[in-house]
Amino acid sequence: MTKIKYTALGRNTFLISFLSGTLLLMGYLITKAELLMVFGFYYVIIAAVVNLLVLLYELMEFLTHIPDKKSSGNSVLLLLVNIPVTILYMGILIDFKL
């Protein structure tokens, strides 16, 4: 079984976005500090823009050299995982807030 390869940019963007968002959510759920909710809202906007830019870059890399850039295609899929995770986290916050 071969190890799945990702580009460093895609992997690091995914990890930073995922871990930062999770820490913000956990911090808010534990402390109920409104400042974390406001900060988290702005974080989601900034992270969405950064993830979209990296995703578009990785997609262009993959489409220009498909046989050589399988790791770029894998990175695109990895970055797409952040979308349902963000929706789930927003749903948790909405349910928790109401």
N, C-alpha and C positions, 0 to 999 in steps of 0.2 A: 504494500500500500504506500502510495507516494504522499508526501506532505503537500498540502495546498499552499501555493505561493501567492503572496500579495506584494504590491509595491510598498516601499517604506512610507511614502506619502499617504497612501490610502489607509494602510494599517494604523499609522500614528494618528491620522485625523479621526478615524473611527474610535480608537481607544480614548483619545482625549475628550471627544464629544460625549461618548457613552459614560465614561467615568465621571466627568464633570457634571453632567446632567443627573446622574444617579446620586452623587454627593449632595447636590443642591436639593433634590427631592427628599432624600433622607434627612438632611439638615432641617428642612422646613417641617417635615412630619414629626420630627423629634422636638424641635423648639417652638414651632408655630409662630416664628418670627415673620412678620409681614414683609420686612426688608428682604428676606430670602425669596419670598414669592415675587416681589417686584424685580429683584435681581435675576431670578430665574426666567421671568418673562422676557427680559432683554437678552438674556443668554440664549434663549430658544431662537430669537430672531437672528442674532449674530451667528450662532452655530448653523442655522439653516442656510444662511448665505455662504458661509465658508464651506460647508459640506456640499452645497450645490456647485460651487466653483471647482472644488476638487473632483467631484463626480464628473463634471463636464470635461475636465482635463483628462481624467483617467479614461473616459469613454472615447475621447478623440484619439488618445494614444492607442487604445485597443482597436479602434476601427481603421487606423492607418496601417498598422502592421499586425494583423490578426495572429499569424502563426508565432511571431516573436514576442507578442505582448499578452500572453494568457494571464500573467499576473495582474495586468491592468484590468482585464475583464473580471477577474476574481475580486479585485478591489472595488469595482463598481458595485458588484453584488453585496459586498461587505458594507459599503456606505449606504446602500438601500435598506439595510437592516435598521438603521437609525430612524427611519420614518415610522414604522409601526411602534417602535419603542417610545418615540416622542408622543405619539397619539395615546398610547397606553398611560404614560406619565401624566399627560394633560387630563385624561379621564379620571385618574386617581385624584388629582388635585381638585377637579371640579366636584367629584363626589365627596371628598374630604372637606371642602370649603362649605358645601351646602349642608 
